[in-house]
Amino acid sequence: MSSFTAEFLVEAPARVVWRVLHPPLPAGATLPRLIEYPAGSMEILQDGDDAGQGLVRTCVFDVPRYLLSGGKARSWEVVTEARVNELSRYVAISKPLWSRAEGYHRLDEQADGATLLTFHETYHAYNPLLRALFEHRVHAKISADNLSTYKLALGYAGTTRRVS
């Protein structure tokens, strides 16, 4: 199993950071709806509650080309726990390297009004041979893209720097 954790300090209150990562539904939004971002896209199949718990989505994202999938992977994901301005946790199954990922982002408002965002994800390829050959490298690629996506999105909330 591979694991990745990153922390960002954002010069904005948690409610602002949350709103950037969990924007309100556009007026007249219908399902499914597509959200595109630099490393891929997300199709929302079912909205969750006000915090996003229960949200169901599929994602298309970049993976190394040697997986023979045209450099793309697909995941099926559900948000299993969410609390507004605090936490969003998900579980995902993806291919072509059949795997399970679990992750979350947690927001901790600091005394000075800034927010510490912690992103954590574990990644486990089911096939033992493919796990030994590819799991770490594939997860490293996915994690690097996740970092870029978080940096881009968090920049809309305020000045952001990675702290670990």
Buried (B, 14 or more C-beta within 10 A) or exposed (E): EBEBEBBBBBBBBBEBBBBBBBEEEEEEEEEEBEEEBEBBBBBBBEBBEEBBBBBBBBBBBBBBEEBEBEEBBBBBBBBBBBBBBBBBBBBBBBEBBEBBBBBBBBBEBEEEEBBBBBBBBBBBBEEEEBBEBBBBBBBBBBBEBBBEBBBEBBEBBBEBEEEE
